[in-house]
Amino acid sequence: MLDALKHTLYAGLGATVVTVEKIEAGLQDLVSRGKISADEARETARKISEESKKEFTEARSSLESMFEDLLKKAPVARSKDVEEINKRLDSIQKELKKLKSSDS
């Protein structure tokens, strides 16, 4: 399931890269036709890039939060949960050994 989520995120990132390339090509076309200056094209590309990164970060954060919520509700133990249980079990076993040795 994690792999599917990663692939989805990477696909979104790939789509973003393709979109940026198309935007840059479109801006270059406008510059070559004299519709906008090279400086305007660079500034527009920068703004689009910043907004795109911001949206990707927000989407990723939202997706991670949703995924975490789903894991909390799922009837499965995560590795950190199992580690915590193992630590508690080790502690209990040590205490039992102490009690048994003090009874002897």
PyMOL CGO cylinders between C-alpha atoms (Angstrom):
from pymol import cmd
from pymol.cgo import CYLINDER

trace = [
    CYLINDER, 0.00, 0.00, 0.00, 2.88, 2.35, 0.76, 0.3, 1, 1, 1, 1, 1, 1,
    CYLINDER, 2.88, 2.35, 0.76, 4.36, 1.65, -2.65, 0.3, 1, 1, 1, 1, 1, 1,
    CYLINDER, 4.36, 1.65, -2.65, 1.08, 2.58, -4.32, 0.3, 1, 1, 1, 1, 1, 1,
    CYLINDER, 1.08, 2.58, -4.32, 1.05, 5.85, -2.39, 0.3, 1, 1, 1, 1, 1, 1,
    CYLINDER, 1.05, 5.85, -2.39, 4.65, 6.60, -3.36, 0.3, 1, 1, 1, 1, 1, 1,
    CYLINDER, 4.65, 6.60, -3.36, 3.94, 5.84, -7.01, 0.3, 1, 1, 1, 1, 1, 1,
    CYLINDER, 3.94, 5.84, -7.01, 0.95, 8.18, -6.90, 0.3, 1, 1, 1, 1, 1, 1,
    CYLINDER, 0.95, 8.18, -6.90, 3.07, 10.97, -5.43, 0.3, 1, 1, 1, 1, 1, 1,
    CYLINDER, 3.07, 10.97, -5.43, 5.82, 10.41, -7.98, 0.3, 1, 1, 1, 1, 1, 1,
    CYLINDER, 5.82, 10.41, -7.98, 3.29, 10.41, -10.82, 0.3, 1, 1, 1, 1, 1, 1,
    CYLINDER, 3.29, 10.41, -10.82, 2.01, 13.75, -9.56, 0.3, 1, 1, 1, 1, 1, 1,
    CYLINDER, 2.01, 13.75, -9.56, 5.53, 15.09, -9.42, 0.3, 1, 1, 1, 1, 1, 1,
    CYLINDER, 5.53, 15.09, -9.42, 6.20, 13.83, -12.94, 0.3, 1, 1, 1, 1, 1, 1,
    CYLINDER, 6.20, 13.83, -12.94, 3.04, 15.53, -14.17, 0.3, 1, 1, 1, 1, 1, 1,
    CYLINDER, 3.04, 15.53, -14.17, 4.20, 18.74, -12.53, 0.3, 1, 1, 1, 1, 1, 1,
    CYLINDER, 4.20, 18.74, -12.53, 7.55, 18.56, -14.31, 0.3, 1, 1, 1, 1, 1, 1,
    CYLINDER, 7.55, 18.56, -14.31, 5.85, 18.02, -17.67, 0.3, 1, 1, 1, 1, 1, 1,
    CYLINDER, 5.85, 18.02, -17.67, 3.52, 20.94, -16.99, 0.3, 1, 1, 1, 1, 1, 1,
    CYLINDER, 3.52, 20.94, -16.99, 6.44, 23.22, -16.09, 0.3, 1, 1, 1, 1, 1, 1,
    CYLINDER, 6.44, 23.22, -16.09, 8.19, 22.27, -19.33, 0.3, 1, 1, 1, 1, 1, 1,
    CYLINDER, 8.19, 22.27, -19.33, 5.04, 23.10, -21.31, 0.3, 1, 1, 1, 1, 1, 1,
    CYLINDER, 5.04, 23.10, -21.31, 4.64, 26.41, -19.48, 0.3, 1, 1, 1, 1, 1, 1,
    CYLINDER, 4.64, 26.41, -19.48, 8.26, 27.33, -20.20, 0.3, 1, 1, 1, 1, 1, 1,
    CYLINDER, 8.26, 27.33, -20.20, 7.78, 26.44, -23.87, 0.3, 1, 1, 1, 1, 1, 1,
    CYLINDER, 7.78, 26.44, -23.87, 4.63, 28.55, -24.00, 0.3, 1, 1, 1, 1, 1, 1,
    CYLINDER, 4.63, 28.55, -24.00, 6.38, 31.48, -22.36, 0.3, 1, 1, 1, 1, 1, 1,
    CYLINDER, 6.38, 31.48, -22.36, 9.30, 31.15, -24.80, 0.3, 1, 1, 1, 1, 1, 1,
    CYLINDER, 9.30, 31.15, -24.80, 6.80, 31.25, -27.64, 0.3, 1, 1, 1, 1, 1, 1,
    CYLINDER, 6.80, 31.25, -27.64, 5.30, 34.47, -26.26, 0.3, 1, 1, 1, 1, 1, 1,
    CYLINDER, 5.30, 34.47, -26.26, 8.78, 35.99, -25.93, 0.3, 1, 1, 1, 1, 1, 1,
    CYLINDER, 8.78, 35.99, -25.93, 9.72, 35.03, -29.50, 0.3, 1, 1, 1, 1, 1, 1,
    CYLINDER, 9.72, 35.03, -29.50, 6.47, 36.57, -30.79, 0.3, 1, 1, 1, 1, 1, 1,
    CYLINDER, 6.47, 36.57, -30.79, 7.17, 39.76, -28.83, 0.3, 1, 1, 1, 1, 1, 1,
    CYLINDER, 7.17, 39.76, -28.83, 4.09, 39.48, -26.62, 0.3, 1, 1, 1, 1, 1, 1,
    CYLINDER, 4.09, 39.48, -26.62, 6.10, 39.58, -23.37, 0.3, 1, 1, 1, 1, 1, 1,
    CYLINDER, 6.10, 39.58, -23.37, 9.69, 40.36, -22.45, 0.3, 1, 1, 1, 1, 1, 1,
    CYLINDER, 9.69, 40.36, -22.45, 12.23, 37.76, -21.39, 0.3, 1, 1, 1, 1, 1, 1,
    CYLINDER, 12.23, 37.76, -21.39, 12.20, 39.26, -17.87, 0.3, 1, 1, 1, 1, 1, 1,
    CYLINDER, 12.20, 39.26, -17.87, 8.41, 38.92, -17.68, 0.3, 1, 1, 1, 1, 1, 1,
    CYLINDER, 8.41, 38.92, -17.68, 8.68, 35.32, -18.84, 0.3, 1, 1, 1, 1, 1, 1,
    CYLINDER, 8.68, 35.32, -18.84, 11.31, 34.52, -16.19, 0.3, 1, 1, 1, 1, 1, 1,
    CYLINDER, 11.31, 34.52, -16.19, 9.22, 36.18, -13.46, 0.3, 1, 1, 1, 1, 1, 1,
    CYLINDER, 9.22, 36.18, -13.46, 6.08, 34.32, -14.57, 0.3, 1, 1, 1, 1, 1, 1,
    CYLINDER, 6.08, 34.32, -14.57, 7.95, 31.01, -14.67, 0.3, 1, 1, 1, 1, 1, 1,
    CYLINDER, 7.95, 31.01, -14.67, 9.36, 31.69, -11.18, 0.3, 1, 1, 1, 1, 1, 1,
    CYLINDER, 9.36, 31.69, -11.18, 5.91, 32.47, -9.77, 0.3, 1, 1, 1, 1, 1, 1,
    CYLINDER, 5.91, 32.47, -9.77, 4.38, 29.38, -11.35, 0.3, 1, 1, 1, 1, 1, 1,
    CYLINDER, 4.38, 29.38, -11.35, 7.24, 27.24, -10.06, 0.3, 1, 1, 1, 1, 1, 1,
    CYLINDER, 7.24, 27.24, -10.06, 6.89, 28.56, -6.50, 0.3, 1, 1, 1, 1, 1, 1,
    CYLINDER, 6.89, 28.56, -6.50, 3.12, 28.07, -6.51, 0.3, 1, 1, 1, 1, 1, 1,
    CYLINDER, 3.12, 28.07, -6.51, 3.50, 24.58, -7.93, 0.3, 1, 1, 1, 1, 1, 1,
    CYLINDER, 3.50, 24.58, -7.93, 5.99, 23.60, -5.21, 0.3, 1, 1, 1, 1, 1, 1,
    CYLINDER, 5.99, 23.60, -5.21, 3.71, 25.04, -2.54, 0.3, 1, 1, 1, 1, 1, 1,
    CYLINDER, 3.71, 25.04, -2.54, 0.70, 23.12, -3.83, 0.3, 1, 1, 1, 1, 1, 1,
    CYLINDER, 0.70, 23.12, -3.83, 2.71, 19.90, -4.09, 0.3, 1, 1, 1, 1, 1, 1,
    CYLINDER, 2.71, 19.90, -4.09, 3.95, 20.28, -0.51, 0.3, 1, 1, 1, 1, 1, 1,
    CYLINDER, 3.95, 20.28, -0.51, 0.43, 20.94, 0.76, 0.3, 1, 1, 1, 1, 1, 1,
    CYLINDER, 0.43, 20.94, 0.76, -0.99, 17.99, -1.18, 0.3, 1, 1, 1, 1, 1, 1,
    CYLINDER, -0.99, 17.99, -1.18, 1.75, 15.70, 0.10, 0.3, 1, 1, 1, 1, 1, 1,
    CYLINDER, 1.75, 15.70, 0.10, 1.17, 16.81, 3.68, 0.3, 1, 1, 1, 1, 1, 1,
    CYLINDER, 1.17, 16.81, 3.68, -2.57, 16.30, 3.34, 0.3, 1, 1, 1, 1, 1, 1,
    CYLINDER, -2.57, 16.30, 3.34, -2.07, 12.86, 1.80, 0.3, 1, 1, 1, 1, 1, 1,
    CYLINDER, -2.07, 12.86, 1.80, 0.36, 11.81, 4.54, 0.3, 1, 1, 1, 1, 1, 1,
    CYLINDER, 0.36, 11.81, 4.54, -2.11, 12.97, 7.19, 0.3, 1, 1, 1, 1, 1, 1,
    CYLINDER, -2.11, 12.97, 7.19, -4.97, 11.04, 5.58, 0.3, 1, 1, 1, 1, 1, 1,
    CYLINDER, -4.97, 11.04, 5.58, -2.78, 7.95, 5.29, 0.3, 1, 1, 1, 1, 1, 1,
    CYLINDER, -2.78, 7.95, 5.29, -1.77, 8.22, 8.95, 0.3, 1, 1, 1, 1, 1, 1,
    CYLINDER, -1.77, 8.22, 8.95, -5.43, 8.51, 9.96, 0.3, 1, 1, 1, 1, 1, 1,
    CYLINDER, -5.43, 8.51, 9.96, -6.28, 5.42, 7.92, 0.3, 1, 1, 1, 1, 1, 1,
    CYLINDER, -6.28, 5.42, 7.92, -3.46, 3.47, 9.57, 0.3, 1, 1, 1, 1, 1, 1,
    CYLINDER, -3.46, 3.47, 9.57, -4.70, 4.47, 13.03, 0.3, 1, 1, 1, 1, 1, 1,
    CYLINDER, -4.70, 4.47, 13.03, -8.16, 3.13, 12.19, 0.3, 1, 1, 1, 1, 1, 1,
    CYLINDER, -8.16, 3.13, 12.19, -6.92, -0.04, 10.46, 0.3, 1, 1, 1, 1, 1, 1,
    CYLINDER, -6.92, -0.04, 10.46, -6.93, -3.25, 12.51, 0.3, 1, 1, 1, 1, 1, 1,
    CYLINDER, -6.93, -3.25, 12.51, -3.18, -3.78, 12.06, 0.3, 1, 1, 1, 1, 1, 1,
    CYLINDER, -3.18, -3.78, 12.06, -0.16, -3.20, 14.25, 0.3, 1, 1, 1, 1, 1, 1,
    CYLINDER, -0.16, -3.20, 14.25, 2.56, -0.95, 12.92, 0.3, 1, 1, 1, 1, 1, 1,
    CYLINDER, 2.56, -0.95, 12.92, 6.21, -1.75, 13.53, 0.3, 1, 1, 1, 1, 1, 1,
    CYLINDER, 6.21, -1.75, 13.53, 6.54, 1.02, 16.12, 0.3, 1, 1, 1, 1, 1, 1,
    CYLINDER, 6.54, 1.02, 16.12, 3.53, -0.44, 17.96, 0.3, 1, 1, 1, 1, 1, 1,
    CYLINDER, 3.53, -0.44, 17.96, 5.13, -3.89, 17.98, 0.3, 1, 1, 1, 1, 1, 1,
    CYLINDER, 5.13, -3.89, 17.98, 8.43, -2.42, 19.20, 0.3, 1, 1, 1, 1, 1, 1,
    CYLINDER, 8.43, -2.42, 19.20, 6.65, -0.69, 22.08, 0.3, 1, 1, 1, 1, 1, 1,
    CYLINDER, 6.65, -0.69, 22.08, 4.87, -3.92, 23.03, 0.3, 1, 1, 1, 1, 1, 1,
    CYLINDER, 4.87, -3.92, 23.03, 8.17, -5.84, 22.90, 0.3, 1, 1, 1, 1, 1, 1,
    CYLINDER, 8.17, -5.84, 22.90, 9.83, -3.29, 25.20, 0.3, 1, 1, 1, 1, 1, 1,
    CYLINDER, 9.83, -3.29, 25.20, 6.99, -3.57, 27.68, 0.3, 1, 1, 1, 1, 1, 1,
    CYLINDER, 6.99, -3.57, 27.68, 7.11, -7.37, 27.50, 0.3, 1, 1, 1, 1, 1, 1,
    CYLINDER, 7.11, -7.37, 27.50, 10.88, -7.37, 28.12, 0.3, 1, 1, 1, 1, 1, 1,
    CYLINDER, 10.88, -7.37, 28.12, 10.37, -5.15, 31.15, 0.3, 1, 1, 1, 1, 1, 1,
    CYLINDER, 10.37, -5.15, 31.15, 7.66, -7.45, 32.52, 0.3, 1, 1, 1, 1, 1, 1,
    CYLINDER, 7.66, -7.45, 32.52, 9.84, -10.53, 31.98, 0.3, 1, 1, 1, 1, 1, 1,
    CYLINDER, 9.84, -10.53, 31.98, 12.73, -8.89, 33.87, 0.3, 1, 1, 1, 1, 1, 1,
    CYLINDER, 12.73, -8.89, 33.87, 10.44, -8.07, 36.77, 0.3, 1, 1, 1, 1, 1, 1,
    CYLINDER, 10.44, -8.07, 36.77, 9.13, -11.65, 36.82, 0.3, 1, 1, 1, 1, 1, 1,
    CYLINDER, 9.13, -11.65, 36.82, 12.67, -13.02, 36.94, 0.3, 1, 1, 1, 1, 1, 1,
    CYLINDER, 12.67, -13.02, 36.94, 13.46, -10.72, 39.87, 0.3, 1, 1, 1, 1, 1, 1,
    CYLINDER, 13.46, -10.72, 39.87, 10.35, -11.87, 41.70, 0.3, 1, 1, 1, 1, 1, 1,
    CYLINDER, 10.35, -11.87, 41.70, 11.10, -15.54, 41.06, 0.3, 1, 1, 1, 1, 1, 1,
    CYLINDER, 11.10, -15.54, 41.06, 14.71, -15.19, 42.23, 0.3, 1, 1, 1, 1, 1, 1,
    CYLINDER, 14.71, -15.19, 42.23, 13.65, -13.36, 45.39, 0.3, 1, 1, 1, 1, 1, 1,
    CYLINDER, 13.65, -13.36, 45.39, 11.11, -16.13, 46.18, 0.3, 1, 1, 1, 1, 1, 1,
    CYLINDER, 11.11, -16.13, 46.18, 13.80, -18.81, 46.00, 0.3, 1, 1, 1, 1, 1, 1,
]
cmd.load_cgo(trace, "trace")
